[in-house]
Amino acid sequence: MRALVVDRIGRLVTWDDERPVLEDAALVVEDGVVAWAGPSAQAPAADQRLDAEWRCVVPGFVDAHTHLVFAGDRSAEFAARLAGQPYAAGGIRTTVEATRAAPAHELLARAQRLAAEALRSGTTTFEVKSGYGLDVATERRLLEVAAQLTPHRTFLGAHVVPAGVDRTAYVDLVRGQMLDAVADLATAVDVFCEVGAFDGDESRAVLAAGAARGLDLHVHANQLGPGPGALLAAELGAASADHCTHVTDDDVAALRDAGVVAVLVPVAEFSTRSPYAPARRLLDAGVPVALASDCNPGTSFTTSMPFVVALACRELQMTPAEALRAATQGGATALRRHDVGHLRVGARADLVVLDAPSEVHLAYRPGVDLVHAVVRGGEVVR
């Protein structure tokens, strides 16, 4: 049995119900799992030692919403938005064209670079969506690439309707032949339920087809304006409703009552100069909240969960503790994982040693690389 002790921890955030934060602490990992946490002076011996030198240790970040597999570049679209042009989801088709033309090895190489970048900033678990293929062969290719990166793979064939394709025929394709082709690779299904993408009935049809194949459900909900997405997520018992920028009181109540996680992606709003999601209203109502990067080439081209946390504190009125919990345990809940996002005994040993005395510094020092070390599955990977 291999053991690692992380000792001389100034502040250890575990999210344990009884002891969510420990001071002057140590943590012992055995075979990749947290086996013990307690006072540093009482730490048992281990094969390997990581001296935290009184820094803060937090759970590894769990990014529950990314689009890491794609080709092409949309910096011109970003520059146009800075010049005053609004975002209306049309740029997705630009990425689709480039992605269809890219061979799998190029898609994998780029996605691996982004995944490595995310790991360096402390992301130890992440989800990847398809959605830049919009045909059977390419959607499967995207999920084949994603399968080499993560166990959390979401089929997003219902991203937008391809240009020149009949809407009804495309919805039938997504919920039939396309789902059949990817069901062995996907672990979840998602739909962009929005004006300009898919309406409530179309979204319900796709999600129901995914549920019938045993897939978890996610919904891109209420991003660009009010709509049926959040209520649909609650109705179907989805794992998450993502974005939730324009939610009504009825939407909030439905999400709370159904236990649906609201996955908030503030960098997308930062990038598009859009209104921010009402995190304070969701939290105060008792809705479970997660934070995610939404890493994609059009509206949120970042893998940095520390930046997401900082932005959530500044713009979403979240406290540093709320933001950290949403970026760790909240993301795990959205992915229906119980073994990550916390450092209780029995958790997978994914942790980040911050070059800071507390998690507050994630917001206090935005844009600064505060990651001193990353441990994933008990292995020191940075």
PETA-V324738 format. One record per residue. N is the residue number from 1. PHI is phi in whole degrees, -180 to 180 (NA if undefined). PSI is psi as a letter, one per 30 degrees, with the letter a starting at -180 (* if undefined). BURIAL is + if it has 16 or more other ideal C-beta (glycine too) atoms within 10 Angstrom, else -. Layout:
((N,PHI,PSI,BURIAL) (N,PHI,PSI,BURIAL))
This chain:
((1,NA,k,-) (2,-87,k,-) (3,-131,k,+) (4,-128,k,+) (5,-111,k,+) (6,-106,j,+) (7,-123,l,+) (8,52,h,+) (9,-87,k,+) (10,-69,e,+) (11,-146,k,+) (12,-116,j,+) (13,-95,j,+) (14,-108,f,+) (15,65,g,+) (16,-63,k,+) (17,-59,e,-) (18,-89,e,-) (19,-134,i,-) (20,-66,f,-) (21,-137,k,+) (22,-119,k,+) (23,-107,l,-) (24,49,i,-) (25,-120,l,+) (26,-144,l,+) (27,-141,k,+) (28,-115,k,+) (29,-114,k,+) (30,-125,k,+) (31,50,h,-) (32,82,g,+) (33,-125,k,-) (34,-65,k,+) (35,-107,f,+) (36,-163,k,+) (37,-146,k,+) (38,179,a,+) (39,-62,k,-) (40,-59,e,+) (41,-67,f,-) (42,-103,g,-) (43,-64,k,+) (44,-73,l,-) (45,-70,l,-) (46,-149,l,+) (47,-69,e,-) (48,-134,k,-) (49,-128,k,-) (50,-120,j,+) (51,-86,j,-) (52,-78,f,+) (53,53,h,-) (54,67,g,-) (55,-81,l,+) (56,-89,k,+) (57,-119,k,+) (58,-129,l,+) (59,-63,l,+) (60,-60,k,+) (61,-69,k,+) (62,-118,j,+) (63,-97,j,+) (64,-91,g,+) (65,-154,j,+) (66,-141,l,+) (67,-129,i,+) (68,-74,f,+) (69,-102,j,+) (70,-166,l,+) (71,-130,l,+) (72,91,a,+) (73,-142,k,-) (74,-126,h,+) (75,-66,e,-) (76,-65,e,-) (77,-64,e,+) (78,-62,e,+) (79,-63,e,-) (80,-64,e,-) (81,-64,e,+) (82,-63,f,-) (83,-86,g,-) (84,115,f,-) (85,-81,k,-) (86,-76,l,-) (87,-87,k,+) (88,-136,g,-) (89,73,g,+) (90,-70,f,-) (91,-68,f,+) (92,-56,e,+) (93,-67,f,-) (94,-64,e,+) (95,-68,e,+) (96,-59,e,+) (97,-60,e,-) (98,-68,e,-) (99,-70,e,+) (100,-60,e,+) (101,-82,f,-) (102,-88,k,+) (103,-72,l,-) (104,-59,e,-) (105,-68,e,-) (106,-72,e,-) (107,-61,e,+) (108,-66,e,+) (109,-61,e,-) (110,-67,e,+) (111,-63,e,+) (112,-65,e,-) (113,-63,e,-) (114,-67,e,+) (115,-64,e,+) (116,-66,e,-) (117,-62,e,-) (118,-63,e,+) (119,-62,e,+) (120,-61,f,-) (121,-95,g,+) (122,104,g,+) (123,-83,j,+) (124,-109,f,+) (125,-140,k,+) (126,-151,l,+) (127,-103,l,+) (128,-132,k,+) (129,-102,l,+) (130,-85,b,+) (131,109,f,+) (132,-110,g,+) (133,-112,e,+) (134,60,g,+) (135,-140,l,+) (136,-61,e,+) (137,-65,e,-) (138,-74,e,+) (139,-61,e,+) (140,-66,e,+) (141,-61,e,+) (142,-63,e,+) (143,-73,f,+) (144,-64,e,+) (145,-66,e,+) (146,-59,e,+) (147,-65,f,-) (148,-87,f,-) (149,-115,e,+) (150,-156,l,+) (151,-81,f,-) (152,-109,j,+) (153,-126,k,+) (154,-112,k,+) (155,-82,j,+) (156,-123,h,+) (157,-60,f,+) (158,-90,i,+) (159,-92,d,+) (160,-145,l,+) (161,-83,k,+) (162,-59,k,+) (163,-59,k,-) (164,80,g,-) (165,-106,k,-) (166,-64,k,-) (167,-60,e,-) (168,-61,e,-) (169,-64,e,-) (170,-71,e,+) (171,-59,e,+) (172,-63,e,-) (173,-64,e,+) (174,-62,e,+) (175,-84,f,+) (176,-118,c,-) (177,-60,e,-) (178,-68,e,+) (179,-63,e,+) (180,-60,e,-) (181,-75,f,+) (182,-116,f,+) (183,-60,f,+) (184,-79,f,-) (185,-104,e,+) (186,-82,k,+) (187,-110,f,+) (188,-154,l,+) (189,-127,k,+) (190,-134,l,+) (191,-148,k,+) (192,-88,j,+) (193,-89,j,+) (194,-163,l,+) (195,-59,k,-) (196,94,f,-) (197,-124,c,+) (198,-129,k,+) (199,-82,a,-) (200,-62,e,-) (201,-67,e,-) (202,-63,e,+) (203,-64,e,+) (204,-60,e,+) (205,-62,e,+) (206,-68,e,+) (207,-65,e,+) (208,-63,e,-) (209,-66,e,+) (210,-67,e,+) (211,-61,e,-) (212,-65,f,-) (213,-97,g,-) (214,83,g,-) (215,-91,k,+) (216,-68,l,+) (217,-116,k,+) (218,-132,l,+) (219,-137,k,+) (220,-73,j,+) (221,-125,k,+) (222,55,h,+) (223,-82,e,+) (224,-92,f,+) (225,179,l,-) (226,-60,k,-) (227,-178,a,+) (228,-86,f,+) (229,-60,e,+) (230,-65,e,+) (231,-64,e,+) (232,-66,e,+) (233,-60,e,+) (234,-68,e,+) (235,-58,e,-) (236,-92,f,+) (237,67,h,-) (238,-64,l,+) (239,-67,e,+) (240,-153,l,+) (241,-118,k,+) (242,-105,k,+) (243,90,d,+) (244,55,h,+) (245,-73,e,+) (246,-116,i,+) (247,-108,k,+) (248,-90,l,-) (249,-61,e,-) (250,-65,e,-) (251,-60,e,+) (252,-61,e,+) (253,-63,e,+) (254,-66,e,+) (255,-62,e,+) (256,-62,e,+) (257,-67,e,-) (258,-89,f,+) (259,70,g,-) (260,-80,k,+) (261,-77,k,+) (262,-89,j,+) (263,-92,j,+) (264,-99,k,+) (265,-130,i,+) (266,-65,f,+) (267,-68,e,+) (268,-62,e,+) (269,-73,e,+) (270,-59,e,+) (271,-70,e,+) (272,-96,g,+) (273,55,h,-) (274,-103,l,+) (275,-61,k,-) (276,-84,l,+) (277,-64,k,+) (278,-82,i,+) (279,-58,e,+) (280,-61,e,-) (281,-66,e,-) (282,-65,e,+) (283,-63,e,+) (284,-65,f,-) (285,-83,f,-) (286,94,g,-) (287,-78,k,+) (288,-66,k,+) (289,-123,k,+) (290,-123,l,+) (291,-115,k,+) (292,-144,l,+) (293,-81,f,+) (294,54,h,+) (295,-53,j,+) (296,-157,l,+) (297,-77,f,+) (298,-101,e,+) (299,-126,f,+) (300,-161,i,+) (301,-87,i,+) (302,-143,k,+) (303,-111,g,+) (304,-87,j,+) (305,-69,e,+) (306,-58,e,+) (307,-66,e,+) (308,-59,e,+) (309,-62,e,+) (310,-61,e,+) (311,-67,e,+) (312,-63,e,+) (313,-69,e,+) (314,-77,e,-) (315,-109,f,-) (316,-102,g,+) (317,61,h,-) (318,-93,k,+) (319,-74,l,-) (320,-56,e,+) (321,-67,e,+) (322,-63,e,+) (323,-67,e,+) (324,-64,e,+) (325,-62,e,+) (326,-67,e,+) (327,-84,f,+) (328,-123,d,+) (329,-64,e,+) (330,-63,e,+) (331,-63,e,+) (332,-62,e,+) (333,-63,e,+) (334,-63,f,+) (335,-95,g,+) (336,57,h,-) (337,-109,k,+) (338,-108,f,-) (339,-104,g,-) (340,-130,l,+) (341,85,g,+) (342,-152,l,+) (343,-128,h,+) (344,-71,l,+) (345,-58,k,-) (346,101,f,-) (347,-74,l,+) (348,-63,k,+) (349,-81,i,+) (350,-112,j,+) (351,-149,l,+) (352,-126,k,+) (353,-93,j,+) (354,-85,k,+) (355,-83,i,-) (356,-164,l,+) (357,-80,f,-) (358,-157,l,+) (359,-67,f,+) (360,-58,e,+) (361,-65,f,+) (362,-61,e,+) (363,-93,e,+) (364,-66,e,-) (365,-124,i,-) (366,-64,k,+) (367,83,f,-) (368,-99,k,-) (369,-74,j,-) (370,-100,g,+) (371,-86,j,+) (372,-85,e,+) (373,-154,l,+) (374,-129,k,+) (375,-118,k,+) (376,-127,k,+) (377,59,h,-) (378,85,f,+) (379,-105,k,-) (380,-75,j,-) (381,-110,f,-) (382,-148,*,-))
